[in-house]
């Protein structure tokens, strides 16, 4: 099997034990990636960087990218949630990305270093 990027490699290797009832890591990452793509419709590419929990959103060449970050604990919390809670977390994630982007993003400000959006709380605060 040929794997072209880190994101694919992570998904292929995501075989650790899952708690009973938790969704698979690959499925959770697919949902999160899809939500991030919806939050940034003008993005030319959404890819993972060195960590599985860091998605880089790229726009036109020369524009500052956006890094959406969350940690493994937030991902695990998200995976254990019921469907309704996961959908609410994805709505919150899209809202957090949209608001942070609209309020603070400047496309030509230091295009080498990404604009960072911390998405930990969006993915994990819905668990009661």
C-alpha angles and dihedrals in degrees: 000000000000115000115196105190145016094261091057091045091052092050093048091050096042095108102124118133113284122212111248110277095015117128118244118271093239092053092048092049090049091054093048093047091050091051091050091050089053091050091054107039091164092058117120093201141006115198140155121251129203093316125053088228097057118081119189117211113201129194130178117340109277094026121117111260123226122233115205108198134190131155133241091258091057090048092050091048090050092049092054095051124103117254094261092053092047091052090050090049090052091050089050091048091053090047093049091049093046095048096044090047094048095046104040113014119109112182097208098041109109099328092194097065116057126236103247124222115188107217100173095106094045092058100041111029096082095073114104 
